Amino acid sequence: MDFRLTDEQNMMIGAARAVGDRFGLEYWRKQDAAKAFPQAYWKAVCDAGLCGAALPVSHGGSGLGMLDLALAVEHLAATGGGSTVGQLFMINPIFGGVSISRFGSEAMRAELLPKIIAGDINCCMALTEPDAGTNTLELKTSATSDGDGWRLNGRKIWITGVESAAKMLVIARTKKLAEASSRTDGLTMFMIDVKREGLSHTPIDKLGTCTLDSSSVFFDNVRIEPHELVGTLHQGWRELLDVLNTERIVTTAGLVGTGELALKLAVQYANDRKVFGDRAIGSYQGLQFPLAQCHAEIEAARLLNYKAATNFDMGLPFGSEANAAKLLAAQAVASVTERAMQTMGGMGYAKEFHVERLWRDCRLFRFAPVSEEMILNYIANHDLRMPRSY
């Protein structure tokens, strides 16, 4: 077991840091205030080759691994973007890139992967539904046969990045539950155009992650063409899990980078701020110990995420590690952003000191893309072999 990074990985980290530093915290503060997609930033990420790090060389990627991608996300987040960076990678090289590269047709890969990798188009994924939520197997959005294609009807909610996306990965039921051989039978993935007759969406006003819109999406007899099928008709559940578990890895990487950034801002403030004489407030253990605890927790999440990514790259099971890393990272970053604000006192509440944005944004990841409670269910059922409670 070797924890040393390769020269190539260190070069990737350097490239990520260079892009992140070029934009910096003020860029993100302004984008957040404007609720604007970070288009210039994402194009710079793609131009640096970071979007395609884990995607195939044959279609413009670097052909590296998920660990390399996690390193890039982590360091981009740590230079200013925070946990939103994980979402940018989630919607594009994961929802778009991984689903297409692993399960799309060769024609789909040739058409879409170069555009995703170059940042010419963005993607999103429509999975969550108002009446299903985490219980994906109960989703009701249906794709019924229509000649050589399908007609899509239903509703999705909390879909990230629809407004800026050209393509949408949709998960629909292509068999009624009553006709399916199991609850997993009859789920199918499709990659469709966002701008299509019968597809509409409305924004959801929300607390944080304001640079990426969240929407309710409606499908009213939307035509799906035969070539838009991703993976295996009716058997998309296991294929979807590959997409969702890699989603966990980039989410965790974004959170780890956020924790690193929040600690850096808190320590800088504590070491500069002097009250009650000439001693910096950072010299008091009442401030030191909570920040040190946060550092230890962030490091634990980082290493477990590296294991998940490495297992993926080696073709080993990685779901348990990916989910547990996400659980630890979300909890640790909630603590560190809260503690950073407390360290800064009133200035932690001011937008000019940036931590409040990190705090608002990271709160989402206690319950998304999968809630703490469902991760704990997964660990209890799959890792501890305890009986299912739901």
C-alpha positions as CSV (number, residue, x, y, z in Angstrom):
1,M,0.0,0.0,0.0
2,D,1.7,3.2,-1.2
3,F,0.2,6.6,-0.4
4,R,2.7,8.5,-2.5
5,L,1.4,10.4,-5.5
6,T,2.9,9.9,-8.9
7,D,4.6,12.7,-10.9
8,E,1.6,12.7,-13.2
9,Q,-0.9,13.1,-10.3
10,N,1.2,15.9,-8.8
11,M,1.1,17.6,-12.2
12,M,-2.7,17.2,-12.3
13,I,-2.9,18.8,-8.8
14,G,-0.7,21.6,-10.0
15,A,-3.0,22.2,-13.0
16,A,-6.1,22.1,-10.8
17,R,-4.5,24.6,-8.3
18,A,-3.5,26.9,-11.1
19,V,-7.1,27.0,-12.5
20,G,-8.6,27.5,-9.1
21,D,-6.2,30.2,-8.1
22,R,-6.8,32.1,-11.4
23,F,-10.5,32.5,-10.3
24,G,-10.3,32.6,-6.5
25,L,-12.8,33.3,-3.8
26,E,-14.1,36.6,-5.1
27,Y,-15.1,35.0,-8.4
28,W,-17.2,32.5,-6.5
29,R,-18.7,35.2,-4.2
30,K,-19.9,37.1,-7.2
31,Q,-21.2,34.1,-9.0
32,D,-23.1,33.0,-5.9
33,A,-24.7,36.5,-5.5
34,A,-25.7,36.5,-9.1
35,K,-27.0,32.9,-9.0
36,A,-25.0,32.4,-12.2
37,F,-23.5,29.2,-13.6
38,P,-19.7,29.5,-13.5
39,Q,-19.3,29.1,-17.3
40,A,-15.8,30.8,-17.6
41,Y,-14.5,28.6,-14.7
42,W,-15.9,25.4,-16.1
43,K,-14.4,26.1,-19.5
44,A,-11.0,26.7,-17.9
45,V,-11.3,23.4,-16.1
46,C,-12.1,21.6,-19.3
47,D,-9.3,23.4,-21.3
48,A,-6.9,22.2,-18.6
49,G,-7.9,18.7,-19.4
50,L,-9.4,18.1,-15.9
51,C,-13.0,17.3,-17.0
52,G,-11.8,14.3,-19.1
53,A,-9.3,13.0,-16.6
54,A,-11.1,9.6,-16.1
55,L,-12.7,9.4,-19.6
56,P,-11.3,7.5,-22.6
57,V,-8.4,8.8,-24.7
58,S,-10.2,7.6,-27.8
59,H,-12.8,10.4,-27.3
60,G,-10.6,13.2,-26.0
61,G,-10.1,12.2,-22.4
62,S,-6.9,11.4,-20.5
63,G,-7.7,7.8,-19.8
64,L,-6.6,8.1,-16.2
65,G,-8.5,6.8,-13.1
66,M,-11.2,7.9,-10.7
67,L,-8.5,8.6,-8.1
68,D,-6.9,11.1,-10.5
69,L,-10.3,12.7,-11.0
70,A,-10.9,12.9,-7.2
71,L,-7.5,14.6,-6.7
72,A,-8.5,17.2,-9.3
73,V,-11.9,17.9,-7.8
74,E,-10.4,18.1,-4.2
75,H,-7.9,20.7,-5.1
76,L,-10.2,22.8,-7.3
77,A,-12.6,22.9,-4.4
78,A,-9.9,23.9,-2.0
79,T,-8.8,26.9,-4.1
80,G,-12.2,28.6,-3.8
81,G,-15.1,26.7,-5.4
82,G,-16.0,24.6,-2.4
83,S,-18.5,21.7,-2.6
84,T,-20.1,23.1,-5.7
85,V,-17.1,21.9,-7.7
86,G,-18.1,18.4,-6.9
87,Q,-21.5,19.0,-8.4
88,L,-19.9,20.4,-11.6
89,F,-18.0,17.1,-12.0
90,M,-21.1,15.2,-11.0
91,I,-23.3,16.5,-13.7
92,N,-20.7,16.4,-16.5
93,P,-18.0,13.8,-16.4
94,I,-20.1,11.5,-14.2
95,F,-23.7,11.8,-15.2
96,G,-22.7,12.5,-18.8
97,G,-19.3,11.0,-19.2
98,V,-19.4,7.8,-17.1
99,S,-22.9,6.8,-18.2
100,I,-22.0,7.2,-21.9
101,S,-18.5,5.8,-21.8
102,R,-19.5,2.7,-19.9
103,F,-23.0,2.1,-21.3
104,G,-23.6,4.3,-24.3
105,S,-23.4,3.1,-27.9
106,E,-20.2,3.8,-29.9
107,A,-22.1,6.4,-31.9
108,M,-23.3,8.1,-28.7
109,R,-19.7,8.1,-27.3
110,A,-18.3,9.5,-30.5
111,E,-20.9,12.3,-30.7
112,L,-21.1,13.4,-27.0
113,L,-18.0,12.6,-25.1
114,P,-15.7,15.0,-27.0
115,K,-18.3,17.8,-26.4
116,I,-18.6,17.0,-22.7
117,I,-14.8,16.8,-22.2
118,A,-14.2,20.1,-24.0
119,G,-16.9,21.8,-22.0
120,D,-19.0,22.6,-25.1
121,I,-22.1,21.0,-23.6
122,N,-23.3,20.4,-20.0
123,C,-25.4,17.5,-18.7
124,C,-27.8,16.8,-15.9
125,M,-29.5,13.7,-14.5
126,A,-33.3,13.3,-13.9
127,L,-33.7,10.6,-11.2
128,T,-35.4,11.9,-8.0
129,E,-39.2,12.1,-7.9
130,P,-41.6,13.8,-5.5
131,D,-43.2,10.6,-4.4
132,A,-40.1,8.3,-4.5
133,G,-37.2,10.4,-3.3
134,T,-34.4,8.0,-2.1
135,N,-36.6,5.0,-2.9
136,T,-35.6,4.9,-6.6
137,L,-37.3,1.6,-7.2
138,E,-40.7,3.2,-6.7
139,L,-40.2,5.9,-9.4
140,K,-43.3,6.4,-11.6
141,T,-41.9,8.3,-14.6
142,S,-42.6,6.0,-17.5
143,A,-41.3,5.5,-21.0
144,T,-43.8,3.5,-23.0
145,S,-43.1,2.0,-26.4
146,D,-43.9,4.2,-29.4
147,G,-42.9,2.6,-32.7
148,D,-39.2,2.1,-32.6
149,G,-38.8,4.6,-29.6
150,W,-40.7,5.6,-26.5
151,R,-42.9,8.3,-25.0
152,L,-41.8,9.7,-21.7
153,N,-44.3,11.0,-19.1
154,G,-43.9,11.9,-15.4
155,R,-42.2,14.4,-13.1
156,K,-38.8,14.8,-11.5
157,I,-37.7,17.1,-8.7
158,W,-34.4,18.6,-7.3
159,I,-32.7,18.1,-10.7
160,T,-29.3,20.0,-10.7
161,G,-28.1,22.1,-13.6
162,V,-31.1,21.8,-16.0
163,E,-30.9,25.4,-17.1
164,S,-27.3,25.1,-18.4
165,A,-27.6,21.6,-19.7
166,A,-28.0,20.4,-23.3
167,K,-28.4,16.7,-22.4
168,M,-30.3,14.9,-19.6
169,L,-29.8,11.4,-18.4
170,V,-33.3,10.2,-17.6
171,I,-34.2,7.1,-15.5
172,A,-37.6,5.8,-16.3
173,R,-39.7,2.7,-15.8
174,T,-40.1,0.8,-19.1
175,K,-42.1,-2.0,-17.4
176,K,-45.0,-1.5,-15.0
177,L,-44.1,-2.9,-11.5
178,A,-47.0,-5.3,-11.8
179,E,-45.4,-6.8,-15.0
180,A,-41.8,-6.8,-13.7
181,S,-40.1,-9.9,-12.4
182,S,-38.6,-7.9,-9.5
183,R,-38.5,-4.3,-8.3
184,T,-35.3,-3.7,-10.2
185,D,-36.6,-5.1,-13.4
186,G,-37.9,-2.5,-15.9
187,L,-35.7,0.5,-15.1
188,T,-33.9,2.1,-18.1
189,M,-31.6,5.0,-18.8
190,F,-31.9,7.4,-21.7
191,M,-29.9,10.4,-22.8
192,I,-32.2,13.0,-24.2
193,D,-32.1,16.7,-25.3
194,V,-33.2,19.2,-22.6
195,K,-34.8,21.4,-25.2
196,R,-37.4,19.0,-26.5
197,E,-41.2,19.3,-27.1
198,G,-43.0,18.3,-24.0
199,L,-40.1,18.8,-21.5
200,S,-40.4,21.7,-19.2
201,H,-38.8,22.8,-15.9
202,T,-39.3,25.4,-13.2
203,P,-36.6,26.6,-10.8
204,I,-36.6,25.8,-7.0
205,D,-35.5,28.7,-4.8
206,K,-33.0,27.4,-2.3
207,L,-30.5,28.2,0.5
208,G,-27.2,27.4,-1.2
209,T,-25.3,26.0,-4.2
210,C,-26.7,29.0,-6.0
211,T,-24.3,28.8,-9.0
212,L,-26.1,25.6,-10.0
213,D,-29.9,25.8,-10.5
214,S,-32.2,23.1,-9.1
215,S,-35.5,22.4,-10.9
216,S,-38.7,20.5,-11.0
217,V,-38.9,18.8,-14.4
218,F,-42.0,17.7,-16.2
219,F,-42.3,15.2,-19.1
220,D,-45.5,15.4,-21.2
221,N,-45.4,12.8,-23.9
222,V,-41.8,13.5,-24.7
223,R,-40.4,11.5,-27.7
224,I,-37.3,9.4,-27.0
225,E,-35.5,8.1,-30.1
226,P,-34.0,4.6,-30.3
227,H,-30.4,5.8,-30.4
228,E,-31.0,7.6,-27.0
229,L,-31.1,4.4,-25.0
230,V,-28.2,4.1,-22.6
231,G,-27.3,0.6,-21.5
232,T,-29.7,-2.3,-21.4
233,L,-33.4,-1.9,-21.9
234,H,-35.3,-2.8,-18.7
235,Q,-32.0,-3.7,-16.9
236,G,-30.6,-0.3,-16.1
237,W,-30.7,-0.6,-12.3
238,R,-27.2,-2.1,-11.9
239,E,-25.8,0.2,-14.5
240,L,-27.3,3.2,-12.7
241,L,-25.6,2.1,-9.5
242,D,-22.2,2.4,-11.2
243,V,-23.0,6.0,-12.1
244,L,-24.3,6.8,-8.6
245,N,-21.4,5.3,-6.7
246,T,-18.9,7.3,-8.8
247,E,-21.0,10.3,-8.1
248,R,-20.3,9.7,-4.4
249,I,-16.5,9.9,-5.1
250,V,-16.6,13.3,-6.7
251,T,-19.0,14.6,-4.1
252,T,-16.7,13.6,-1.3
253,A,-13.7,15.0,-3.1
254,G,-15.5,18.4,-3.3
255,L,-16.4,18.2,0.4
256,V,-12.8,17.3,1.4
257,G,-11.5,20.3,-0.5
258,T,-14.2,22.5,1.1
259,G,-13.1,21.4,4.5
260,E,-9.5,22.1,3.7
261,L,-10.4,25.6,2.5
262,A,-12.6,26.4,5.5
263,L,-9.8,25.3,7.8
264,K,-7.3,27.5,6.0
265,L,-9.6,30.6,6.2
266,A,-10.3,29.9,9.9
267,V,-6.6,29.5,10.8
268,Q,-5.5,32.6,8.9
269,Y,-8.1,34.6,10.7
270,A,-7.3,33.2,14.1
271,N,-3.6,33.7,13.6
272,D,-4.1,37.4,12.5
273,R,-6.8,38.4,15.0
274,K,-5.7,39.8,18.3
275,V,-7.9,40.7,21.2
276,F,-7.3,41.3,24.9
277,G,-3.7,42.3,24.3
278,D,-1.2,41.1,21.7
279,R,-1.9,37.4,21.7
280,A,-3.5,36.0,18.5
281,I,-6.8,34.2,19.3
282,G,-5.3,31.2,17.5
283,S,-3.0,30.7,20.5
284,Y,-6.0,29.6,22.6
285,Q,-6.8,25.9,22.9
286,G,-10.5,26.7,22.9
287,L,-10.1,27.6,19.2
288,Q,-7.2,25.2,18.4
289,F,-8.8,21.9,19.6
290,P,-12.0,22.1,17.6
291,L,-10.1,23.0,14.4
292,A,-7.6,20.2,15.0
293,Q,-10.4,17.7,15.5
294,C,-12.0,18.9,12.2
295,H,-8.6,18.4,10.4
296,A,-8.4,14.8,11.6
297,E,-11.9,14.1,10.4
298,I,-11.3,15.6,7.0
299,E,-8.1,13.6,6.6
300,A,-10.0,10.4,7.5
301,A,-12.7,11.1,4.9
302,R,-10.0,12.0,2.3
303,L,-8.2,8.6,2.7
304,L,-11.4,6.6,2.6
305,N,-12.4,8.3,-0.6
306,Y,-9.0,7.5,-2.1
307,K,-9.6,3.9,-1.2
308,A,-13.0,4.0,-2.9
309,A,-11.5,5.6,-6.0
310,T,-8.6,3.2,-6.1
311,N,-10.9,0.2,-5.8
312,F,-13.0,1.5,-8.7
313,D,-9.9,1.9,-10.8
314,M,-8.8,-1.7,-9.9
315,G,-12.2,-3.2,-10.8
316,L,-12.9,-4.0,-7.1
317,P,-16.1,-3.4,-5.2
318,F,-16.1,0.2,-4.0
319,G,-19.7,1.1,-3.0
320,S,-19.2,0.6,0.7
321,E,-16.1,2.8,0.8
322,A,-17.7,5.5,-1.5
323,N,-20.8,5.7,0.7
324,A,-18.9,5.7,4.0
325,A,-16.5,8.4,2.8
326,K,-19.3,10.6,1.7
327,L,-21.0,10.2,5.1
328,L,-17.8,11.1,7.0
329,A,-17.0,14.0,4.7
330,A,-20.4,15.6,4.8
331,Q,-20.5,15.5,8.6
332,A,-16.9,16.7,9.0
333,V,-17.4,19.6,6.6
334,A,-20.6,20.6,8.4
335,S,-18.5,20.8,11.6
336,V,-15.6,22.6,10.1
337,T,-17.6,25.3,8.3
338,E,-19.6,25.9,11.5
339,R,-16.4,26.0,13.6
340,A,-14.7,28.3,11.0
341,M,-17.6,30.8,11.3
342,Q,-17.4,30.5,15.1
343,T,-13.7,31.2,15.0
344,M,-14.3,34.4,13.0
345,G,-17.2,35.5,15.2
346,G,-19.3,38.2,13.5
347,M,-17.1,38.3,10.5
348,G,-17.8,34.6,9.8
349,Y,-21.4,35.8,9.1
350,A,-20.1,38.3,6.5
351,K,-20.1,37.4,2.8
352,E,-16.7,39.1,2.3
353,F,-15.1,36.4,4.4
354,H,-16.5,33.6,2.3
355,V,-17.1,30.9,4.9
356,E,-20.8,31.5,5.0
357,R,-21.1,30.4,1.4
358,L,-19.1,27.3,2.1
359,W,-21.4,26.6,5.1
360,R,-24.6,27.1,3.0
361,D,-23.4,25.0,0.1
362,C,-22.1,22.0,2.1
363,R,-25.3,21.7,4.1
364,L,-26.9,20.1,1.1
365,F,-24.7,17.1,1.2
366,R,-25.9,15.8,4.6
367,F,-29.0,14.6,2.7
368,A,-27.9,14.6,-1.0
369,P,-27.1,12.9,-3.3
370,V,-27.9,10.3,-0.6
371,S,-28.9,11.0,3.0
372,E,-26.9,10.0,6.0
373,E,-29.7,7.8,7.2
374,M,-29.7,5.7,3.9
375,I,-25.9,5.4,4.0
376,L,-26.2,4.1,7.6
377,N,-28.9,1.7,6.4
378,Y,-26.5,0.5,3.6
379,I,-23.6,0.0,6.0
380,A,-25.8,-1.9,8.5
381,N,-27.3,-4.2,5.8
382,H,-24.4,-4.7,3.5
383,D,-21.3,-4.4,5.7
384,L,-22.7,-5.5,9.1
385,R,-25.1,-8.1,7.7
386,M,-28.0,-6.8,9.9
387,P,-31.6,-7.3,8.9
388,R,-33.2,-4.7,6.6
389,S,-35.4,-2.2,8.4
390,Y,-37.3,-0.7,5.5
